[in-house]
């Protein structure tokens, strides 16, 4: 099982997930959306 967590204030995930988890905050979400728009256009 893996976990991707989007949190607008802080990108924190439980340590028990170890390398299987990634936290994404608002800034990273915006950057990913910008990249996807560039690739899609």
PDB file of N, CA, C and O in Angstrom:
ATOM      1  N   UNK A   1       0.845  -1.175   0.000  1.00  0.00           N
ATOM      2  CA  UNK A   1       0.000   0.000   0.000  1.00  0.00           C
ATOM      3  C   UNK A   1       0.892   1.239   0.000  1.00  0.00           C
ATOM      4  O   UNK A   1       1.888   1.299   0.721  1.00  0.00           O
ATOM      5  N   UNK A   2       0.526   2.219  -0.811  1.00  0.00           N
ATOM      6  CA  UNK A   2       1.241   3.493  -0.861  1.00  0.00           C
ATOM      7  C   UNK A   2       0.282   4.623  -0.504  1.00  0.00           C
ATOM      8  O   UNK A   2      -0.937   4.451  -0.506  1.00  0.00           O
ATOM      9  N   UNK A   3       0.860   5.780  -0.198  1.00  0.00           N
ATOM     10  CA  UNK A   3       0.049   6.918   0.207  1.00  0.00           C
ATOM     11  C   UNK A   3       0.598   8.184  -0.423  1.00  0.00           C
ATOM     12  O   UNK A   3       1.797   8.452  -0.356  1.00  0.00           O
ATOM     13  N   UNK A   4      -0.283   8.960  -1.033  1.00  0.00           N
ATOM     14  CA  UNK A   4       0.035  10.320  -1.454  1.00  0.00           C
ATOM     15  C   UNK A   4      -0.948  11.208  -0.721  1.00  0.00           C
ATOM     16  O   UNK A   4      -2.161  11.017  -0.806  1.00  0.00           O
ATOM     17  N   UNK A   5      -0.413  12.182   0.002  1.00  0.00           N
ATOM     18  CA  UNK A   5      -1.278  13.036   0.817  1.00  0.00           C
ATOM     19  C   UNK A   5      -1.102  14.485   0.389  1.00  0.00           C
ATOM     20  O   UNK A   5       0.022  14.984   0.327  1.00  0.00           O
ATOM     21  N   UNK A   6      -2.193  15.155   0.096  1.00  0.00           N
ATOM     22  CA  UNK A   6      -2.189  16.574  -0.239  1.00  0.00           C
ATOM     23  C   UNK A   6      -2.712  17.338   0.967  1.00  0.00           C
ATOM     24  O   UNK A   6      -3.845  17.137   1.404  1.00  0.00           O
ATOM     25  N   UNK A   7      -1.883  18.205   1.489  1.00  0.00           N
ATOM     26  CA  UNK A   7      -2.264  19.025   2.631  1.00  0.00           C
ATOM     27  C   UNK A   7      -1.876  20.456   2.306  1.00  0.00           C
ATOM     28  O   UNK A   7      -0.711  20.715   2.004  1.00  0.00           O
ATOM     29  N   UNK A   8      -2.801  21.380   2.356  1.00  0.00           N
ATOM     30  CA  UNK A   8      -2.544  22.755   1.954  1.00  0.00           C
ATOM     31  C   UNK A   8      -1.555  23.473   2.870  1.00  0.00           C
ATOM     32  O   UNK A   8      -0.929  24.445   2.446  1.00  0.00           O
ATOM     33  N   UNK A   9      -1.400  23.025   4.099  1.00  0.00           N
ATOM     34  CA  UNK A   9      -0.560  23.754   5.043  1.00  0.00           C
ATOM     35  C   UNK A   9       0.791  23.091   5.297  1.00  0.00           C
ATOM     36  O   UNK A   9       1.810  23.779   5.333  1.00  0.00           O
ATOM     37  N   UNK A  10       0.822  21.793   5.470  1.00  0.00           N
ATOM     38  CA  UNK A  10       2.092  21.110   5.666  1.00  0.00           C
ATOM     39  C   UNK A  10       2.020  19.698   5.101  1.00  0.00           C
ATOM     40  O   UNK A  10       1.005  19.012   5.223  1.00  0.00           O
ATOM     41  N   UNK A  11       3.109  19.286   4.485  1.00  0.00           N
ATOM     42  CA  UNK A  11       3.141  17.989   3.813  1.00  0.00           C
ATOM     43  C   UNK A  11       3.691  16.936   4.767  1.00  0.00           C
ATOM     44  O   UNK A  11       4.866  16.577   4.694  1.00  0.00           O
ATOM     45  N   UNK A  12       2.852  16.450   5.646  1.00  0.00           N
ATOM     46  CA  UNK A  12       3.268  15.484   6.663  1.00  0.00           C
ATOM     47  C   UNK A  12       2.545  14.166   6.433  1.00  0.00           C
ATOM     48  O   UNK A  12       1.334  14.136   6.218  1.00  0.00           O
ATOM     49  N   UNK A  13       3.306  13.074   6.483  1.00  0.00           N
ATOM     50  CA  UNK A  13       2.714  11.733   6.406  1.00  0.00           C
ATOM     51  C   UNK A  13       3.244  10.906   7.569  1.00  0.00           C
ATOM     52  O   UNK A  13       4.288  11.217   8.142  1.00  0.00           O
ATOM     53  N   UNK A  14       2.523   9.865   7.907  1.00  0.00           N
ATOM     54  CA  UNK A  14       2.935   9.017   9.018  1.00  0.00           C
ATOM     55  C   UNK A  14       4.262   8.318   8.719  1.00  0.00           C
ATOM     56  O   UNK A  14       4.465   7.816   7.613  1.00  0.00           O
ATOM     57  N   UNK A  15       5.153   8.285   9.691  1.00  0.00           N
ATOM     58  CA  UNK A  15       6.445   7.620   9.513  1.00  0.00           C
ATOM     59  C   UNK A  15       6.288   6.135   9.226  1.00  0.00           C
ATOM     60  O   UNK A  15       7.158   5.539   8.591  1.00  0.00           O
ATOM     61  N   UNK A  16       5.211   5.535   9.673  1.00  0.00           N
ATOM     62  CA  UNK A  16       5.019   4.103   9.476  1.00  0.00           C
ATOM     63  C   UNK A  16       4.906   3.737   7.998  1.00  0.00           C
ATOM     64  O   UNK A  16       5.101   2.574   7.646  1.00  0.00           O
ATOM     65  N   UNK A  17       4.592   4.707   7.114  1.00  0.00           N
ATOM     66  CA  UNK A  17       4.546   4.441   5.681  1.00  0.00           C
ATOM     67  C   UNK A  17       5.939   4.415   5.064  1.00  0.00           C
ATOM     68  O   UNK A  17       6.121   3.878   3.971  1.00  0.00           O
ATOM     69  N   UNK A  18       6.916   4.983   5.747  1.00  0.00           N
ATOM     70  CA  UNK A  18       8.295   4.967   5.267  1.00  0.00           C
ATOM     71  C   UNK A  18       8.427   5.571   3.876  1.00  0.00           C
ATOM     72  O   UNK A  18       7.890   6.646   3.608  1.00  0.00           O
ATOM     73  N   UNK A  19       9.151   4.869   2.980  1.00  0.00           N
ATOM     74  CA  UNK A  19       9.400   5.342   1.623  1.00  0.00           C
ATOM     75  C   UNK A  19       8.184   5.211   0.717  1.00  0.00           C
ATOM     76  O   UNK A  19       8.220   5.657  -0.430  1.00  0.00           O
ATOM     77  N   UNK A  20       7.125   4.616   1.204  1.00  0.00           N
ATOM     78  CA  UNK A  20       5.935   4.400   0.374  1.00  0.00           C
ATOM     79  C   UNK A  20       4.986   5.589   0.387  1.00  0.00           C
ATOM     80  O   UNK A  20       3.923   5.537  -0.232  1.00  0.00           O
ATOM     81  N   UNK A  21       5.355   6.666   1.086  1.00  0.00           N
ATOM     82  CA  UNK A  21       4.459   7.806   1.214  1.00  0.00           C
ATOM     83  C   UNK A  21       5.140   9.088   0.767  1.00  0.00           C
ATOM     84  O   UNK A  21       6.355   9.243   0.892  1.00  0.00           O
ATOM     85  N   UNK A  22       4.344   9.993   0.248  1.00  0.00           N
ATOM     86  CA  UNK A  22       4.836  11.326  -0.104  1.00  0.00           C
ATOM     87  C   UNK A  22       3.766  12.330   0.286  1.00  0.00           C
ATOM     88  O   UNK A  22       2.575  12.108   0.066  1.00  0.00           O
ATOM     89  N   UNK A  23       4.200  13.424   0.861  1.00  0.00           N
ATOM     90  CA  UNK A  23       3.282  14.498   1.207  1.00  0.00           C
ATOM     91  C   UNK A  23       3.464  15.648   0.234  1.00  0.00           C
ATOM     92  O   UNK A  23       4.591  15.999  -0.113  1.00  0.00           O
ATOM     93  N   UNK A  24       2.379  16.227  -0.200  1.00  0.00           N
ATOM     94  CA  UNK A  24       2.420  17.324  -1.161  1.00  0.00           C
ATOM     95  C   UNK A  24       1.676  18.516  -0.555  1.00  0.00           C
ATOM     96  O   UNK A  24       0.521  18.399  -0.146  1.00  0.00           O
ATOM     97  N   UNK A  25       2.360  19.667  -0.505  1.00  0.00           N
ATOM     98  CA  UNK A  25       1.666  20.851   0.001  1.00  0.00           C
ATOM     99  C   UNK A  25       1.161  21.689  -1.163  1.00  0.00           C
ATOM    100  O   UNK A  25       1.349  21.321  -2.323  1.00  0.00           O
ATOM    101  N   UNK A  26       0.536  22.788  -0.868  1.00  0.00           N
ATOM    102  CA  UNK A  26      -0.094  23.631  -1.883  1.00  0.00           C
ATOM    103  C   UNK A  26       0.887  24.078  -2.960  1.00  0.00           C
ATOM    104  O   UNK A  26       0.552  24.035  -4.143  1.00  0.00           O
ATOM    105  N   UNK A  27       2.096  24.507  -2.578  1.00  0.00           N
ATOM    106  CA  UNK A  27       3.077  24.968  -3.561  1.00  0.00           C
ATOM    107  C   UNK A  27       3.438  23.869  -4.554  1.00  0.00           C
ATOM    108  O   UNK A  27       3.535  24.122  -5.754  1.00  0.00           O
ATOM    109  N   UNK A  28       3.633  22.669  -4.065  1.00  0.00           N
ATOM    110  CA  UNK A  28       3.985  21.552  -4.941  1.00  0.00           C
ATOM    111  C   UNK A  28       2.811  21.193  -5.843  1.00  0.00           C
ATOM    112  O   UNK A  28       3.010  20.849  -7.008  1.00  0.00           O
ATOM    113  N   UNK A  29       1.608  21.267  -5.327  1.00  0.00           N
ATOM    114  CA  UNK A  29       0.422  20.983  -6.137  1.00  0.00           C
ATOM    115  C   UNK A  29       0.347  21.945  -7.315  1.00  0.00           C
ATOM    116  O   UNK A  29       0.080  21.533  -8.444  1.00  0.00           O
ATOM    117  N   UNK A  30       0.582  23.211  -7.053  1.00  0.00           N
ATOM    118  CA  UNK A  30       0.546  24.214  -8.126  1.00  0.00           C
ATOM    119  C   UNK A  30       1.639  23.928  -9.154  1.00  0.00           C
ATOM    120  O   UNK A  30       1.397  24.023 -10.357  1.00  0.00           O
ATOM    121  N   UNK A  31       2.828  23.582  -8.691  1.00  0.00           N
ATOM    122  CA  UNK A  31       3.929  23.274  -9.606  1.00  0.00           C
ATOM    123  C   UNK A  31       3.606  22.066 -10.482  1.00  0.00           C
ATOM    124  O   UNK A  31       3.892  22.078 -11.680  1.00  0.00           O
ATOM    125  N   UNK A  32       3.022  21.039  -9.903  1.00  0.00           N
ATOM    126  CA  UNK A  32       2.649  19.838 -10.670  1.00  0.00           C
ATOM    127  C   UNK A  32       1.591  20.195 -11.713  1.00  0.00           C
ATOM    128  O   UNK A  32       1.671  19.746 -12.856  1.00  0.00           O
ATOM    129  N   UNK A  33       0.615  20.990 -11.330  1.00  0.00           N
ATOM    130  CA  UNK A  33      -0.415  21.401 -12.292  1.00  0.00           C
ATOM    131  C   UNK A  33       0.198  22.195 -13.439  1.00  0.00           C
ATOM    132  O   UNK A  33      -0.178  22.000 -14.595  1.00  0.00           O
ATOM    133  N   UNK A  34       1.136  23.088 -13.132  1.00  0.00           N
ATOM    134  CA  UNK A  34       1.812  23.867 -14.175  1.00  0.00           C
ATOM    135  C   UNK A  34       2.571  22.964 -15.128  1.00  0.00           C
ATOM    136  O   UNK A  34       2.520  23.158 -16.343  1.00  0.00           O
ATOM    137  N   UNK A  35       3.271  21.981 -14.591  1.00  0.00           N
ATOM    138  CA  UNK A  35       4.018  21.039 -15.431  1.00  0.00           C
ATOM    139  C   UNK A  35       3.089  20.230 -16.329  1.00  0.00           C
ATOM    140  O   UNK A  35       3.381  20.023 -17.507  1.00  0.00           O
ATOM    141  N   UNK A  36       1.976  19.778 -15.774  1.00  0.00           N
ATOM    142  CA  UNK A  36       1.024  19.003 -16.556  1.00  0.00           C
ATOM    143  C   UNK A  36       0.427  19.830 -17.688  1.00  0.00           C
ATOM    144  O   UNK A  36       0.181  19.309 -18.776  1.00  0.00           O
ATOM    145  N   UNK A  37       0.196  21.110 -17.438  1.00  0.00           N
ATOM    146  CA  UNK A  37      -0.325  21.981 -18.498  1.00  0.00           C
ATOM    147  C   UNK A  37       0.705  22.141 -19.607  1.00  0.00           C
ATOM    148  O   UNK A  37       0.343  22.139 -20.784  1.00  0.00           O
ATOM    149  N   UNK A  38       1.981  22.280 -19.256  1.00  0.00           N
ATOM    150  CA  UNK A  38       3.038  22.413 -20.258  1.00  0.00           C
ATOM    151  C   UNK A  38       3.156  21.160 -21.097  1.00  0.00           C
ATOM    152  O   UNK A  38       3.321  21.243 -22.314  1.00  0.00           O
ATOM    153  N   UNK A  39       3.074  20.014 -20.475  1.00  0.00           N
ATOM    154  CA  UNK A  39       3.195  18.738 -21.190  1.00  0.00           C
ATOM    155  C   UNK A  39       1.968  18.524 -22.082  1.00  0.00           C
ATOM    156  O   UNK A  39       2.086  18.006 -23.192  1.00  0.00           O
ATOM    157  N   UNK A  40       0.811  18.917 -21.600  1.00  0.00           N
ATOM    158  CA  UNK A  40      -0.420  18.698 -22.327  1.00  0.00           C
ATOM    159  C   UNK A  40      -0.645  19.656 -23.491  1.00  0.00           C
ATOM    160  O   UNK A  40      -1.475  19.394 -24.361  1.00  0.00           O
ATOM    161  N   UNK A  41       0.092  20.765 -23.509  1.00  0.00           N
ATOM    162  CA  UNK A  41      -0.157  21.747 -24.576  1.00  0.00           C
ATOM    163  C   UNK A  41       0.757  21.595 -25.771  1.00  0.00           C
ATOM    164  O   UNK A  41       0.649  22.357 -26.732  1.00  0.00           O
TER     165      UNK A  41
END
